[in-house]
Amino acid sequence: MPLNFSDRTAWNHSQNALTQALESKRREQIPVIDLTVSNPTLCEFDYTKNPLFQNLNDTQNKIYQPNPQGLLAAREAVARYYADKNIEVSPGQIFLTSSTSEAYTYLFRLLGNVGDKILAPSPGYPLFDTLAELNDLSIQKYALCYEKTWRLDDQSLANFSEIRPKALIWVNPNNPTGNFASADEREILNHFSLQNSCPLIIDEVFLDFCWEGGAKAKSFAGNKKSLTFTLSGISKILGLPQMKLSWIVVSGPQEAAAEACRRLEVIADAHLSVGTPVQHALPGWLENRKVVISEILSRVQKNYFELLKITAPHAKVKVLNASGGWYAALKIDGIQDEKFGVRLLKEKNVLVHPGYLFDFDEEDVIVVSLLLPGEQFTRGICRVME
């Protein structure tokens, strides 16, 4: 008799052509320039050698003090992080989680019932669909449109009022399009939230990586107009994805925010997933975050400008404008993204993301990471141009 697994995990596990080509390269032990890498600890940054990020020998780590929201000292450190951005956040508004994926799971459980719908941007991060399915919800995509730069298609968003969505996700800046919410877009999002009783989930993991001096990088953590859940964590801020610590900041009208916190506390208390050592380390790490942010941001910006320089002579190649993050999208006339990616990997030993993974409508878009060391990044992009 066959095992009865849940319908929510009945995914298609067959490998696509790009994955098959990559597996072939690995079997043959052929070096590949990976222009999809998202883990900064694999990209030769100097901050990883700093003793600050290696010392977790604290006697307090031997003591287990479970708190649904996380240790107070750690939450106070997060509050200071926002204070540096001139945003007042109290430790009582903060819930620590092991990752932003877990934070989404908490919020989906908090806000949605089986079959409910969550709105998310397109193009956007593909993980939302999987997380929603695992929580018996579905993702509906509102559009971002490109007119010299990316912006919210407010009409696309307005069309979803009739389905009574349970939450609206905005990524600030979006991944991989790199656009921040403008003042007008913030008003549109708040208006939609209030008109449709639809809380905002704002993902700000890339907020500190603004390429234009930080002017556009305004956090939603202080948003009081509508019930708002702001997500971030040390995976990007400190370049430490292996340490597993993120957070949710609850803000908005007082009564709604207080009720959300009461319910979130029950959900968090059922998991208690964040390790003690990383919580004790967090205050010192966040105090030194600018060292990490500066090094990563410097490389990302240099690689982005190098990308513009290399692609400029090629009439068929256009780098889509972005303002922040770790990625860049290239529109290449005449290609089909996956076929191009497979050919590039097979013939040039370079791996890129096909645009369809991020829900780009067009087939002629690829996405590349800006994290690689400069020489390696340049070599990879030159092979793409060939």
C-alpha positions as semicolon CSV with decimal commas, in nm:
position;residue;x (nm);y (nm);z (nm)
1;M;0,000;0,000;0,000
2;P;0,150;0,339;-0,099
3;L;0,225;0,597;0,168
4;N;-0,026;0,880;0,196
5;F;0,169;1,205;0,189
6;S;-0,009;1,541;0,204
7;D;-0,130;1,705;-0,113
8;R;0,058;2,023;-0,021
9;T;0,392;1,847;-0,085
10;A;0,297;1,689;-0,417
11;W;0,550;1,891;-0,613
12;N;0,707;1,802;-0,945
13;H;1,060;1,687;-0,853
14;S;1,189;1,635;-1,206
15;Q;1,502;1,834;-1,291
16;N;1,484;2,109;-1,551
17;A;1,741;2,135;-1,830
18;L;1,955;2,389;-1,645
19;T;1,979;2,173;-1,332
20;Q;2,069;1,871;-1,543
21;A;2,346;2,068;-1,715
22;L;2,481;2,186;-1,379
23;E;2,485;1,831;-1,240
24;S;2,679;1,722;-1,549
25;K;2,943;1,992;-1,487
26;R;2,975;1,883;-1,124
27;R;3,017;1,516;-1,216
28;E;3,289;1,613;-1,462
29;Q;3,444;1,843;-1,197
30;I;3,447;2,136;-1,438
31;P;3,481;2,475;-1,261
32;V;3,177;2,698;-1,304
33;I;3,149;3,073;-1,247
34;D;2,835;3,089;-1,036
35;L;2,658;3,418;-1,107
36;T;2,364;3,303;-0,894
37;V;2,549;3,284;-0,560
38;S;2,354;3,446;-0,275
39;N;2,569;3,341;0,023
40;P;2,827;3,612;0,101
41;T;3,033;3,373;0,317
42;L;3,134;3,199;-0,009
43;C;3,251;3,521;-0,176
44;E;3,583;3,601;-0,007
45;F;3,476;3,897;0,207
46;D;3,721;4,014;0,473
47;Y;3,454;4,058;0,743
48;T;3,430;3,678;0,781
49;K;3,785;3,681;0,924
50;N;3,694;3,925;1,203
51;P;3,725;3,757;1,546
52;L;3,400;3,928;1,645
53;F;3,208;3,683;1,427
54;Q;3,391;3,376;1,550
55;N;3,369;3,419;1,927
56;L;3,056;3,261;2,073
57;N;3,221;3,149;2,398
58;D;2,988;3,312;2,649
59;T;2,911;3,142;2,979
60;Q;2,551;3,263;2,949
61;N;2,510;3,028;2,654
62;K;2,492;2,737;2,898
63;I;2,170;2,876;3,047
64;Y;1,834;2,821;2,877
65;Q;1,595;3,112;2,932
66;P;1,307;3,057;2,688
67;N;1,112;3,366;2,588
68;P;0,853;3,356;2,309
69;Q;0,972;3,689;2,171
70;G;1,345;3,623;2,222
71;L;1,592;3,739;2,485
72;L;1,537;4,099;2,592
73;A;1,900;4,205;2,530
74;A;1,877;4,082;2,172
75;R;1,549;4,262;2,110
76;E;1,692;4,580;2,262
77;A;1,977;4,553;2,011
78;V;1,725;4,531;1,727
79;A;1,545;4,835;1,868
80;R;1,875;5,028;1,862
81;Y;1,924;4,924;1,499
82;Y;1,599;5,104;1,413
83;A;1,678;5,396;1,644
84;D;1,983;5,459;1,424
85;K;1,732;5,502;1,141
86;N;1,531;5,750;1,353
87;I;1,251;5,497;1,404
88;E;1,122;5,430;1,754
89;V;1,060;5,059;1,810
90;S;1,015;4,903;2,154
91;P;1,145;4,553;2,241
92;G;0,781;4,455;2,302
93;Q;0,708;4,502;1,931
94;I;0,985;4,260;1,827
95;F;0,968;3,882;1,779
96;L;1,289;3,691;1,702
97;T;1,274;3,400;1,458
98;S;1,536;3,167;1,315
99;S;1,485;3,298;0,960
100;T;1,260;3,519;0,752
101;S;1,105;3,199;0,612
102;E;1,000;3,109;0,965
103;A;0,875;3,465;1,015
104;Y;0,653;3,428;0,708
105;T;0,524;3,098;0,845
106;Y;0,433;3,264;1,176
107;L;0,252;3,544;0,994
108;F;0,071;3,314;0,752
109;R;-0,052;3,112;1,051
110;L;-0,151;3,432;1,230
111;L;-0,344;3,587;0,942
112;G;-0,475;3,315;0,711
113;N;-0,714;3,022;0,713
114;V;-0,704;2,728;0,471
115;G;-0,754;2,848;0,114
116;D;-0,702;3,219;0,187
117;K;-0,500;3,436;-0,050
118;I;-0,184;3,641;0,007
119;L;-0,070;3,911;-0,238
120;A;0,294;3,927;-0,348
121;P;0,484;4,128;-0,612
122;S;0,574;4,003;-0,959
123;P;0,856;3,993;-1,057
124;G;0,954;3,869;-0,715
125;Y;1,106;3,602;-0,498
126;P;0,984;3,247;-0,582
127;L;0,994;3,121;-0,221
128;F;0,661;3,289;-0,140
129;D;0,465;3,028;-0,336
130;T;0,625;2,737;-0,150
131;L;0,578;2,896;0,193
132;A;0,214;2,972;0,116
133;E;0,145;2,618;-0,005
134;L;0,301;2,472;0,309
135;N;0,056;2,683;0,510
136;D;-0,245;2,590;0,293
137;L;-0,266;2,936;0,140
138;S;-0,219;3,062;-0,215
139;I;-0,018;3,351;-0,356
140;Q;-0,178;3,597;-0,596
141;K;0,064;3,820;-0,788
142;Y;0,018;4,194;-0,832
143;A;0,240;4,354;-1,092
144;L;0,546;4,574;-1,085
145;C;0,590;4,757;-1,414
146;Y;0,908;4,889;-1,572
147;E;0,923;5,243;-1,711
148;K;1,291;5,340;-1,691
149;T;1,267;5,206;-1,337
150;W;1,045;4,960;-1,150
151;R;0,727;5,078;-0,979
152;L;0,407;4,940;-0,832
153;D;0,126;4,895;-1,085
154;D;-0,148;5,040;-0,863
155;Q;-0,425;4,932;-1,097
156;S;-0,302;4,573;-1,083
157;L;-0,314;4,592;-0,706
158;A;-0,661;4,750;-0,701
159;N;-0,796;4,459;-0,907
160;F;-0,741;4,226;-0,612
161;S;-0,977;4,405;-0,373
162;E;-1,262;4,168;-0,456
163;I;-1,079;3,852;-0,346
164;R;-1,040;3,978;0,014
165;P;-0,668;3,895;0,056
166;K;-0,547;3,824;0,409
167;A;-0,211;4,002;0,369
168;L;-0,006;4,202;0,120
169;I;0,368;4,138;0,086
170;W;0,597;4,420;-0,026
171;V;0,974;4,363;-0,051
172;N;1,174;4,679;0,021
173;P;1,388;4,681;-0,194
174;N;1,235;4,411;-0,407
175;N;1,435;4,104;-0,506
176;P;1,561;4,093;-0,782
177;T;1,433;4,422;-0,930
178;G;1,598;4,637;-0,660
179;N;1,323;4,902;-0,627
180;F;1,233;5,070;-0,297
181;A;0,885;5,194;-0,206
182;S;0,843;5,560;-0,296
183;A;0,639;5,797;-0,079
184;D;0,344;5,762;-0,317
185;E;0,368;5,384;-0,314
186;R;0,373;5,378;0,066
187;E;0,045;5,571;0,062
188;I;-0,105;5,331;-0,192
189;L;-0,004;5,030;0,017
190;N;-0,146;5,180;0,337
191;H;-0,469;5,279;0,163
192;F;-0,515;4,930;0,021
193;S;-0,443;4,778;0,361
194;L;-0,701;4,992;0,539
195;Q;-0,968;4,962;0,269
196;N;-0,939;4,584;0,255
197;S;-0,850;4,499;0,619
198;C;-0,534;4,350;0,471
199;P;-0,221;4,379;0,690
200;L;0,114;4,461;0,528
201;I;0,409;4,220;0,543
202;I;0,719;4,421;0,453
203;D;1,037;4,226;0,379
204;E;1,339;4,452;0,435
205;V;1,632;4,209;0,437
206;F;1,812;4,419;0,171
207;L;1,716;4,760;0,315
208;D;2,073;4,857;0,411
209;F;2,204;4,791;0,061
210;C;2,087;5,106;-0,116
211;W;2,314;5,208;-0,404
212;E;2,212;5,574;-0,398
213;G;2,335;5,692;-0,059
214;G;2,044;5,554;0,140
215;A;1,794;5,825;0,047
216;K;1,536;5,573;-0,072
217;A;1,595;5,321;0,206
218;K;1,315;5,417;0,443
219;S;1,194;5,137;0,669
220;F;0,829;5,054;0,734
221;A;0,908;4,951;1,094
222;G;0,760;5,275;1,223
223;N;0,447;5,258;1,006
224;K;0,143;5,331;1,224
225;K;-0,119;5,387;0,955
226;S;-0,202;5,020;0,905
227;L;-0,117;4,692;1,076
228;T;0,236;4,620;0,954
229;F;0,482;4,336;1,005
230;T;0,838;4,436;0,909
231;L;1,087;4,153;0,853
232;S;1,466;4,159;0,855
233;G;1,762;3,967;0,997
234;I;2,133;3,904;1,009
235;S;2,149;3,689;0,696
236;K;2,189;4,006;0,489
237;I;2,263;4,284;0,744
238;L;2,560;4,094;0,887
239;G;2,623;3,859;0,595
240;L;2,576;3,564;0,831
241;P;2,305;3,337;0,686
242;Q;2,445;3,037;0,874
243;M;2,379;3,196;1,217
244;K;2,000;3,186;1,172
245;L;1,842;3,490;1,334
246;S;1,573;3,718;1,195
247;W;1,291;3,923;1,339
248;I;0,941;4,062;1,300
249;V;0,854;4,417;1,408
250;V;0,482;4,470;1,472
251;S;0,349;4,825;1,421
252;G;0,025;4,999;1,334
253;P;-0,291;5,114;1,512
254;Q;-0,248;5,038;1,881
255;E;-0,537;4,796;1,932
256;A;-0,466;4,591;1,619
257;A;-0,092;4,575;1,691
258;A;-0,150;4,468;2,052
259;E;-0,385;4,188;1,948
260;A;-0,139;4,072;1,681
261;C;0,138;4,057;1,944
262;R;-0,078;3,853;2,182
263;R;-0,149;3,597;1,913
264;L;0,206;3,592;1,778
265;E;0,334;3,519;2,128
266;V;0,138;3,193;2,135
267;I;0,271;3,090;1,793
268;A;0,631;3,178;1,886
269;D;0,602;3,003;2,223
270;A;0,513;2,681;2,042
271;H;0,846;2,690;1,852
272;L;1,116;2,870;2,057
273;S;1,347;2,810;1,762
274;V;1,618;3,076;1,801
275;G;1,940;2,950;1,963
276;T;2,074;3,110;2,280
277;P;2,434;3,175;2,157
278;V;2,329;3,380;1,857
279;Q;2,093;3,590;2,070
280;H;2,372;3,672;2,316
281;A;2,606;3,756;2,028
282;L;2,356;3,980;1,849
283;P;2,415;4,310;2,039
284;G;2,789;4,307;1,965
285;W;2,736;4,198;1,608
286;L;2,482;4,469;1,530
287;E;2,709;4,734;1,680
288;N;2,966;4,638;1,416
289;R;2,724;4,588;1,127
290;K;2,849;4,889;0,931
291;V;3,181;4,712;0,870
292;V;2,995;4,427;0,699
293;I;2,742;4,644;0,516
294;S;3,014;4,876;0,386
295;E;3,226;4,593;0,245
296;I;2,935;4,412;0,079
297;L;2,779;4,734;-0,053
298;S;3,111;4,849;-0,197
299;R;3,153;4,528;-0,395
300;V;2,793;4,515;-0,510
301;Q;2,813;4,873;-0,640
302;K;3,148;4,815;-0,813
303;N;3,016;4,502;-0,981
304;Y;2,698;4,682;-1,088
305;F;2,895;4,965;-1,250
306;E;3,128;4,710;-1,411
307;L;2,820;4,534;-1,546
308;L;2,697;4,861;-1,699
309;K;3,040;4,921;-1,852
310;I;3,073;4,572;-2,004
311;T;2,720;4,565;-2,146
312;A;2,717;4,922;-2,281
313;P;2,861;4,837;-2,627
314;H;2,603;4,562;-2,680
315;A;2,287;4,705;-2,836
316;K;2,084;4,394;-2,762
317;V;2,166;4,394;-2,391
318;K;1,999;4,622;-2,138
319;V;2,064;4,628;-1,764
320;L;1,731;4,703;-1,598
321;N;1,763;4,996;-1,358
322;A;1,775;4,915;-0,988
323;S;1,845;5,109;-0,667
324;G;1,958;4,841;-0,423
325;G;1,997;4,478;-0,322
326;W;2,246;4,216;-0,438
327;Y;2,115;4,131;-0,785
328;A;2,085;4,272;-1,135
329;A;1,847;4,181;-1,415
330;L;1,960;4,184;-1,779
331;K;1,723;4,199;-2,073
332;I;1,882;4,037;-2,380
333;D;1,688;4,070;-2,704
334;G;1,615;3,746;-2,885
335;I;1,699;3,492;-2,614
336;Q;1,482;3,241;-2,431
337;D;1,597;3,259;-2,071
338;E;1,625;2,889;-1,984
339;K;1,768;2,782;-2,321
340;F;2,019;3,065;-2,302
341;G;2,111;2,965;-1,945
342;V;2,168;2,602;-2,044
343;R;2,380;2,699;-2,344
344;L;2,581;2,945;-2,133
345;L;2,650;2,678;-1,873
346;K;2,740;2,409;-2,125
347;E;2,958;2,623;-2,352
348;K;3,100;2,890;-2,117
349;N;3,080;2,727;-1,771
350;V;2,878;3,019;-1,631
351;L;2,559;2,977;-1,426
352;V;2,284;3,244;-1,424
353;H;1,921;3,256;-1,312
354;P;1,661;3,239;-1,591
355;G;1,415;3,524;-1,543
356;Y;1,113;3,295;-1,523
357;L;1,227;3,184;-1,176
358;F;1,136;3,535;-1,059
359;D;0,815;3,562;-1,263
360;F;0,942;3,801;-1,529
361;D;0,677;3,815;-1,801
362;E;0,932;3,825;-2,080
363;E;1,149;3,528;-2,180
364;D;1,452;3,746;-2,254
365;V;1,561;3,827;-1,896
366;I;1,837;3,671;-1,687
367;V;1,932;3,755;-1,327
368;V;2,287;3,766;-1,188
369;S;2,430;3,806;-0,839
370;L;2,661;4,102;-0,769
371;L;2,839;3,933;-0,476
372;L;3,130;3,758;-0,649
373;P;3,485;3,893;-0,621
374;G;3,535;4,155;-0,892
375;E;3,771;3,966;-1,121
376;Q;3,553;3,654;-1,114
377;F;3,236;3,857;-1,172
378;T;3,390;4,041;-1,467
379;R;3,509;3,717;-1,622
380;G;3,165;3,567;-1,589
381;I;2,984;3,866;-1,741
382;C;3,231;3,881;-2,031
383;R;3,147;3,518;-2,109
384;V;2,776;3,607;-2,102
385;M;2,846;3,885;-2,356
386;E;3,032;3,645;-2,581
